[in-house]
């Protein structure tokens, strides 16, 4: 429970810093993306760019991790040695 409390306090602090960042960077910025045009506060535009950058890195990385786990499971089941039954087990005698 203590770890959850620490994580909650850290998350609240990070959100406070993000709120301050957005409020201090309130000037308007023109944004164009795939034919869509609009105006956003500069802080929001920068945070959106950062989030999309993280997703751009995280999605292929997640796909690769899943691929490696599946490969590891396939190799693990094929090469797993058979363990002898425990010595006190009457079914193994």
NUSE-40546 format. One record per residue: residue in three letters; x, y, z of N, C-alpha, C in turn; residue number from 1. Coordinates in steps of 0.02 Angstrom, whole numbers, padded with zeros to 5 digits, m for minus. Each point is the difference from the previous one (the first is absolute). Layout:
REM residues N
residuo, n.c1, n.c2, n.c3, ca.c1, ca.c2, ca.c3, c.c1, c.c2, c.c3, num
ala, X, Y, Z, X, Y, Z, X, Y, Z, NUM
...
This chain:
REM residues 93
residuo, n.c1, n.c2, n.c3, ca.c1, ca.c2, ca.c3, c.c1, c.c2, c.c3, num
unk, 00041, m00059, 00000, m00041, 00059, 00000, 00044, 00063, 00000, 1
unk, 00058, m00004, 00031, 00045, 00058, 00001, 00025, 00019, m00068, 2
unk, 00012, m00051, m00044, 00022, 00014, m00068, m00053, 00035, m00041, 3
unk, m00063, m00017, 00012, m00055, 00032, m00036, m00004, 00074, 00021, 4
unk, 00009, 00012, 00065, m00003, 00069, 00025, 00056, 00042, m00030, 5
unk, 00060, m00027, m00003, 00057, 00037, m00029, m00013, 00013, m00074, 6
unk, m00025, m00050, m00037, m00015, 00009, m00071, m00053, 00054, m00010, 7
unk, m00050, 00001, 00044, m00053, 00051, m00005, 00027, 00070, 00012, 8
unk, 00043, 00008, 00049, 00030, 00065, 00014, 00044, 00023, m00058, 9
unk, 00041, m00045, m00027, 00043, 00017, m00057, m00043, 00019, m00060, 10
unk, m00053, m00038, m00014, m00044, 00016, m00056, m00033, 00068, 00009, 11
unk, m00022, 00016, 00060, m00031, 00065, 00013, 00051, 00056, m00012, 12
unk, 00061, m00010, 00021, 00053, 00050, m00011, 00014, 00010, m00074, 13
unk, 00003, m00054, m00039, 00012, 00005, m00072, m00058, 00036, m00033, 14
unk, m00062, m00016, 00019, m00057, 00035, m00029, m00001, 00074, 00018, 15
unk, 00023, 00017, 00059, 00005, 00070, 00019, 00051, 00036, m00044, 16
unk, 00057, m00032, m00012, 00051, 00030, m00044, m00027, 00008, m00072, 17
unk, m00037, m00050, m00024, m00030, 00005, m00067, m00050, 00057, m00004, 18
unk, m00040, 00008, 00052, m00049, 00054, 00001, 00035, 00068, m00001, 19
unk, 00052, 00008, 00038, 00039, 00062, 00001, 00030, 00013, m00069, 20
unk, 00026, m00053, m00032, 00029, 00007, m00067, m00052, 00024, m00050, 21
unk, m00060, m00030, 00002, m00053, 00020, m00047, m00022, 00072, 00012, 22
unk, m00008, 00019, 00063, m00022, 00067, 00016, 00052, 00053, m00018, 23
unk, 00064, m00015, 00006, 00051, 00048, m00017, 00013, 00006, m00075, 24
unk, m00022, m00050, m00038, 00010, 00001, m00072, m00068, 00004, m00035, 25
unk, m00036, 00053, 00014, m00068, 00007, m00024, m00007, 00035, m00067, 26
unk, 00055, 00026, m00028, m00006, 00034, m00065, m00022, m00050, m00053, 27
unk, m00037, 00024, m00050, m00029, m00043, m00051, 00053, m00021, m00051, 28
unk, m00007, m00062, m00023, 00044, m00026, m00052, m00044, m00030, m00055, 29
unk, 00018, 00013, m00062, m00036, m00030, m00056, 00027, m00071, m00011, 30
unk, m00046, m00048, m00003, 00018, m00070, m00008, m00032, m00027, m00063, 31
unk, 00040, m00033, m00042, m00025, m00034, m00060, 00023, m00072, 00003, 32
unk, m00047, m00047, m00009, 00018, m00071, 00002, m00046, m00038, m00047, 33
unk, 00029, m00031, m00051, m00037, m00040, m00049, m00061, 00036, m00028, 34
unk, 00010, 00062, m00018, m00054, 00038, m00031, m00045, 00036, 00050, 35
unk, 00005, m00015, 00063, m00040, 00034, 00052, 00039, 00061, 00025, 36
unk, m00034, 00055, 00007, 00031, 00061, 00023, m00037, 00026, 00061, 37
unk, 00036, 00028, 00046, m00032, 00028, 00059, 00049, 00039, 00041, 38
unk, m00025, 00028, 00055, 00040, 00038, 00047, m00006, m00031, 00069, 39
unk, 00057, m00009, 00032, 00003, m00027, 00067, 00045, 00043, 00043, 40
unk, m00010, m00002, 00066, 00050, 00031, 00043, 00068, m00035, m00009, 41
unk, 00054, 00037, 00003, 00066, m00028, m00013, 00016, m00058, 00047, 42
unk, m00017, 00006, 00064, 00013, m00053, 00048, m00035, m00065, m00018, 43
unk, m00063, 00005, m00021, m00038, m00059, m00020, 00030, m00031, m00063, 44
unk, 00019, 00042, m00048, 00030, m00026, m00062, 00065, m00037, 00015, 45
unk, 00042, 00027, 00044, 00062, m00033, 00017, m00011, m00065, 00038, 46
unk, m00049, m00001, 00045, m00014, m00062, 00036, m00029, m00053, m00047, 47
unk, m00042, 00020, m00047, m00027, m00048, m00048, 00056, m00028, m00044, 48
unk, 00046, 00042, m00020, 00057, m00024, m00039, 00042, m00050, 00040, 49
unk, 00010, 00013, 00064, 00038, m00046, 00042, m00036, m00066, 00009, 50
unk, m00065, 00002, 00009, m00040, m00061, 00008, 00003, m00042, m00064, 51
unk, m00008, 00033, m00057, 00003, m00037, m00063, 00070, m00029, m00012, 52
unk, 00051, 00036, 00021, 00068, m00026, m00006, 00011, m00062, 00043, 53
unk, m00026, 00001, 00061, 00005, m00058, 00044, m00037, m00059, m00030, 54
unk, m00060, 00012, m00027, m00038, m00055, m00031, 00036, m00027, m00061, 55
unk, 00032, 00044, m00037, 00037, m00022, m00060, 00057, m00047, 00019, 56
unk, 00029, 00009, 00058, 00054, m00044, 00023, m00029, m00061, 00036, 57
unk, m00052, 00009, 00040, m00026, m00053, 00042, m00037, m00054, m00039, 58
unk, m00036, 00017, m00052, m00039, m00051, m00036, 00044, m00052, m00035, 59
unk, 00051, 00020, m00039, 00043, m00052, m00029, 00039, m00038, 00054, 60
unk, 00020, 00034, 00053, 00036, m00034, 00054, m00043, m00052, 00034, 61
unk, m00064, 00016, 00012, m00046, m00047, 00030, m00011, m00060, m00046, 62
unk, m00008, 00013, m00064, m00008, m00055, m00048, 00060, m00046, 00000, 63
unk, 00060, 00028, 00005, 00061, m00041, 00001, 00005, m00040, 00064, 64
unk, m00019, 00029, 00057, 00002, m00037, 00063, m00048, m00059, m00002, 65
unk, m00060, 00012, m00027, m00049, m00055, m00006, 00027, m00054, m00045, 66
unk, 00030, 00019, m00055, 00029, m00048, m00047, 00054, m00042, 00034, 67
unk, 00044, 00031, 00038, 00053, m00036, 00034, m00027, m00046, 00055, 68
unk, m00052, 00021, 00035, m00031, m00043, 00051, m00031, m00062, m00031, 69
unk, m00034, 00009, m00056, m00030, m00057, m00034, 00054, m00049, m00023, 70
unk, 00055, 00027, m00026, 00055, m00042, m00022, 00031, m00037, 00059, 71
unk, 00008, 00035, 00056, 00027, m00031, 00060, m00044, m00055, 00027, 72
unk, m00065, 00009, m00002, m00047, m00052, 00023, 00005, m00062, m00045, 73
unk, 00003, 00012, m00066, 00005, m00057, m00046, 00065, m00039, 00012, 74
unk, 00054, 00035, 00008, 00064, m00033, 00012, 00002, m00032, 00069, 75
unk, m00030, 00032, 00049, 00000, m00026, 00068, m00038, m00065, 00007, 76
unk, m00056, m00007, m00034, m00039, m00062, 00006, 00032, m00056, m00039, 77
unk, 00035, 00014, m00054, 00031, m00053, m00040, 00064, m00026, 00033, 78
unk, 00036, 00041, 00037, 00064, m00019, 00028, m00003, m00014, 00075, 79
unk, m00060, 00001, 00030, m00005, m00009, 00071, 00015, m00072, 00019, 80
unk, 00048, m00012, 00045, 00014, m00069, 00021, m00056, m00027, 00044, 81
unk, m00012, m00064, m00004, m00050, m00032, 00041, 00029, m00014, 00069, 82
unk, m00031, 00025, 00052, 00024, m00009, 00068, m00026, m00066, 00027, 83
unk, 00041, m00036, 00038, m00025, m00062, 00030, m00051, 00016, 00054, 84
unk, m00047, m00046, 00014, m00049, 00014, 00053, 00034, 00004, 00068, 85
unk, m00030, 00035, 00048, 00029, 00005, 00067, 00008, m00069, 00032, 86
unk, 00049, m00008, 00044, 00016, m00065, 00030, m00057, m00026, 00043, 87
unk, m00037, 00043, 00032, m00055, m00022, 00045, m00065, m00012, m00035, 88
unk, m00003, 00007, m00066, m00061, m00007, m00039, m00014, m00074, m00016, 89
unk, m00055, m00030, 00027, m00013, m00071, m00013, m00018, m00013, m00074, 90
unk, m00025, 00051, m00035, m00019, m00011, m00070, 00062, m00007, m00044, 91
unk, 00056, 00027, 00022, 00060, m00004, m00039, 00038, m00065, 00009, 92
unk, m00018, m00041, 00050, 00037, m00062, 00013, m00025, m00057, m00041, 93
